[in-house]
Structures are given as structure tokens and as C-alpha cells.
Amino acid sequence: MRAGESLERSARGAHAVEDFLAEAARLAPRAGAGRLVFSLDATMSRQPTWDRAAELQAGMFDEAVGQGGLLVSLVYFRGIGECRSSRFVGDAAALKRLMSGIECRSGFTQIGRVLGHAAATAREAPLAALVHVGDAAEEDIDELAGRAGDLALLGVKAFMFQEGDDPAAAKAFAEIARLTGGAHCRFDAGSAGRLASLLRAVAAYASGGYPALARAAERGGEGARLLVGSLGRDRGAS
């Protein structure tokens, strides 16, 4: 890549981050809705899923209609130590605007920071759930377990949605889900429908608790059935 092209891409990336922060500051949360932290791995391998998730996230808000609504805070990490979060937004168009223009960059995972952010958010006000979409976990699993334990003490379930079959990611995601009482589910690059269904299922849970999730499963939602299978042992979940 020529030097001029590299500078141009860096400038575009800086403007995208500035736009993200400006939009995040402008949007105000809506009272009375379930709160969900939506975390996406934005390291380089994630660009196709990032783009797909930007389209699929609308289903989360559709699912939450009639359950009291949904507020979502977007968190993403990429590059060398970059991890950003938005304020809570209450509609699909606002979340898509936050996601558009963010380019994925090479770097290491920062799941521990995501868990820590979710815990800090839950200490400020009730948080229904954390959902993370990614394909890797490059951090020390004991440190991640400690962060997950903090989240569990706050009553926040982590739903870890893994693209692909990386064994290290599977081990870490499953442990985080176990410690928080959440769920670890896999999907592959070609199964956009399964990811969409999982996001809708978490939205049902975040906006209406286990009863809303069970109703979604009864309506035939694949993702809801998977999550009911994971959470069904804890009928008191809310």
C-alpha cells in the first residue's frame, strides 16, 4: 500500500470514530425498557460478521415490541487497545448508524474489558444481559473468569455467540456463559439466520425475562429454543 493510501485510510478511520462518538453522545436512552450491552469483536477477521450484524440487529428491537422495549449500548474493540462504547439507544436505525462506517482492524481480543464495562454499567443501573459476538478469545481464561464472576454477582447473564469452531474461543466463551448463568452458542459464516434468531431471543429475554423467552420458543424461534435449553434449569431467571 502506498503511503498516501495509508494516510487516507487512517483519516477515514479517525473520522468514523469521531462520527461514532458524536452520534453516541447525541442519542438519549428511553426509560422503562430492558437494557442490553451488545458487544462485537471488530478485529480484522470480523468485517463480514460486523456488516451482517449491522443488518440483523433490527430484529432485536422488533422482538422487544410489546415486552416493554429495549435499550442497547454498542461496545466494540479493535486494533491496539481500542475499545469503545455508545450510550443506550432505543431503535434499530440509531444502532445501525452507530455501526456504519466502523472498519475492522487487526488486533487482539479485549473481552475482559467488555466484561468489566458491562459490570460497571450494571452497577449504575439494572442491566438485563450482555451479548457478545466474536470468533476468538486470546486472553488469559482465569482473568476472564474473574471478570465473569463479577458480572454474575450483579445478576447479569452473558450470551456468548461464537462464529466458527476455534477451540480456545469455545473454552473461554463456554466458561463465561457458565459462570454468569448465560449461554454459549455457535454459528458459522453462512448461517446469518441463526445469528439473527439468537439476537432476537436475547432481546426477548432482555425485555421480558425468561417468560418472554419461553413464549418466543413456543412460537418456533430456533434461537429462543436454544437459549431456553440453556436457561431452562433456572426458571427464576429474569
C-alpha positions in Angstrom: 0.0 0.0 0.0 1.3 3.4 -0.9 1.9 6.0 1.9 -0.8 8.3 0.5 -3.3 5.5 0.6 -2.4 4.5 4.1 -2.8 8.1 5.3 -6.2 8.3 3.6 -7.4 5.1 5.2 -6.2 6.3 8.6 -8.1 9.6 8.1 -11.3 7.8 7.2 -10.9 5.6 10.3 -10.4 8.6 12.5 -13.5 10.3 11.1 -15.5 7.2 11.6 -14.6 7.0 15.2 -15.4 10.7 15.6 -18.8 10.2 14.0 -19.4 7.2 16.3 -18.7 9.2 19.4 -20.7 12.2 18.2 -23.8 10.0 17.5 -23.4 8.2 20.7 -23.4 11.4 22.7 -26.4 12.8 20.8 -28.7 9.8 21.4 -30.7 9.6 24.7 -32.0 6.5 26.4 -35.7 5.7 26.8 -36.9 5.0 30.3 -38.7 1.8 31.2 -37.1 -0.6 28.7 -34.8 -3.5 29.2 -31.1 -2.7 28.9 -28.7 -4.8 26.8 -25.0 -4.4 26.1 -24.3 -5.6 22.6 -20.6 -6.4 22.1 -18.9 -7.0 18.8 -15.3 -8.2 18.0 -14.1 -5.7 15.4 -10.7 -7.2 14.8 -9.9 -7.8 11.1 -11.4 -11.2 10.8 -14.8 -9.9 11.8 -15.6 -7.5 9.0 -18.1 -9.8 7.2 -20.0 -10.5 10.5 -19.8 -6.9 11.6 -21.6 -5.9 8.3 -24.1 -8.7 8.7 -24.8 -7.8 12.3 -25.5 -4.2 11.3 -28.4 -5.5 9.3 -29.6 -8.2 11.6 -29.7 -6.2 14.8 -33.1 -4.6 13.7 -34.7 -7.9 14.7 -33.8 -7.3 18.3 -36.0 -4.3 18.5 -38.8 -6.0 16.6 -38.8 -8.8 19.1 -38.9 -6.4 22.1 -42.0 -4.6 20.9 -44.8 -5.3 23.4 -42.4 -6.5 26.0 -41.6 -3.1 27.4 -39.0 -2.2 24.8 -35.2 -2.5 24.5 -32.3 -0.2 25.0 -28.9 -1.3 23.5 -25.4 0.0 24.2 -23.0 -1.0 21.5 -19.4 -1.9 22.5 -16.7 -2.8 20.1 -12.9 -3.5 20.3 -10.3 -3.5 17.6 -6.7 -2.5 16.8 -4.2 -1.9 19.6 -6.1 -1.3 22.8 -9.1 0.4 21.2 -12.4 -0.4 23.0 -15.4 2.0 22.7 -19.0 2.0 23.9 -22.0 4.0 23.0 -24.8 5.4 25.1 -28.0 3.3 25.2 -30.2 3.7 22.1 -33.8 2.6 21.6 -34.3 1.8 17.9 -32.7 -0.1 15.1 -31.9 2.8 12.9 -30.0 4.6 15.6 -27.9 1.4 16.3 -27.2 0.9 12.6 -26.0 4.5 12.3 -23.6 3.8 15.2 -22.3 0.7 13.5 -22.0 2.0 10.0 -18.6 3.3 8.9 -16.7 1.5 11.6 -13.9 -0.5 9.9 -12.5 -3.7 11.5 -8.7 -3.6 12.3 -6.1 -6.1 13.2 -5.6 -6.6 16.9 -6.1 -8.8 19.9 -9.4 -9.5 21.6 -10.4 -7.4 24.6 -13.2 -9.5 26.1 -12.1 -8.8 29.6 -12.6 -5.0 29.0 -16.1 -5.8 27.7 -17.0 -7.8 30.8 -15.6 -5.1 33.0 -17.6 -2.4 31.1 -20.8 -4.5 31.4 -20.2 -4.8 35.2 -19.7 -1.1 35.6 -22.8 -0.4 33.6 -24.8 -2.8 35.8 -23.6 -1.1 38.9 -25.0 2.2 37.6 -28.5 0.8 36.7 -30.0 -2.6 36.1 -28.6 -4.4 33.1 -30.6 -7.4 31.7 -27.9 -9.1 29.7 -24.6 -8.9 27.8 -24.4 -10.4 24.3 -21.0 -10.9 22.6 -20.4 -11.9 19.0 -16.9 -13.0 18.1 -14.7 -15.7 16.8 -11.7 -15.6 19.1 -10.5 -15.3 22.8 -6.8 -14.5 23.1 -6.8 -13.5 26.8 -6.0 -15.5 29.9 -9.0 -17.6 30.8 -8.6 -17.2 34.5 -8.7 -13.4 34.2 -11.8 -13.7 32.0 -13.4 -16.0 34.6 -12.7 -13.4 37.3 -14.4 -10.7 35.3 -17.3 -13.0 34.5 -17.7 -13.8 38.2 -18.0 -10.0 38.9 -20.8 -9.9 36.3 -22.5 -12.9 37.9 -22.6 -11.2 41.3 -24.5 -8.4 39.6 -27.1 -10.8 38.2 -26.1 -10.2 34.5 -26.1 -13.2 32.2 -23.6 -13.3 29.3 -24.7 -14.7 26.0 -21.6 -15.7 24.0 -22.2 -16.2 20.3 -19.2 -17.8 18.6 -18.6 -17.7 14.9 -16.7 -20.8 13.8 -15.1 -23.5 15.9 -11.9 -22.1 17.4 -11.3 -24.3 20.5 -9.8 -21.6 22.6 -12.8 -19.3 21.9 -15.1 -22.2 22.6 -13.5 -22.9 26.0 -13.5 -19.2 27.1 -17.0 -18.4 25.8 -18.4 -21.5 27.5 -16.8 -20.7 30.8 -18.0 -17.1 30.7 -21.5 -18.3 30.0 -21.4 -20.9 32.7 -20.2 -18.5 35.4 -22.9 -15.9 34.6 -25.7 -18.4 34.0 -26.0 -17.4 30.4 -25.4 -19.4 27.2 -22.7 -20.2 24.6 -24.0 -20.9 21.1 -22.1 -21.3 17.8 -22.9 -20.2 14.3 -20.9 -20.2 11.1 -20.2 -17.6 8.4 -23.0 -18.8 6.3 -25.7 -19.0 9.0 -26.9 -15.5 9.2 -30.4 -16.8 10.0 -29.1 -18.5 13.2 -27.3 -15.3 14.4 -30.5 -13.3 13.7 -32.6 -15.8 15.7 -30.1 -15.7 18.6 -30.2 -11.9 18.7 -34.0 -11.9 18.7 -34.0 -14.5 21.5 -31.7 -12.4 23.7 -33.8 -9.3 23.0 -36.9 -11.3 24.2 -35.1 -12.2 27.4 -33.7 -8.7 28.0 -37.0 -7.0 27.5 -39.3 -9.6 29.1 -37.3 -12.1 31.1 -37.5 -15.8 30.9 -41.3 -15.9 30.3 -40.8 -13.8 27.2 -38.0 -16.1 26.0 -40.2 -19.1 26.6 -43.0 -17.6 24.6 -40.6 -16.9 21.7 -39.5 -20.5 21.8 -43.2 -21.7 21.7 -43.6 -19.5 18.6 -40.9 -21.6 16.9 -37.8 -19.4 17.2 -34.7 -21.5 16.8 -32.5 -19.2 18.9 -35.1 -19.0 21.6 -35.3 -22.8 21.8 -31.5 -23.0 22.1 -31.5 -20.4 24.9 -34.4 -22.0 26.7 -32.4 -25.2 26.7 -29.5 -23.4 28.4 -31.5 -21.4 30.8 -34.4 -23.8 31.5 -32.8 -25.1 34.6 -33.2 -21.7 36.2 -36.9 -20.9 35.9 -36.4 -18.0 38.2 -34.2 -16.1 35.7 -35.3 -12.6 34.9 
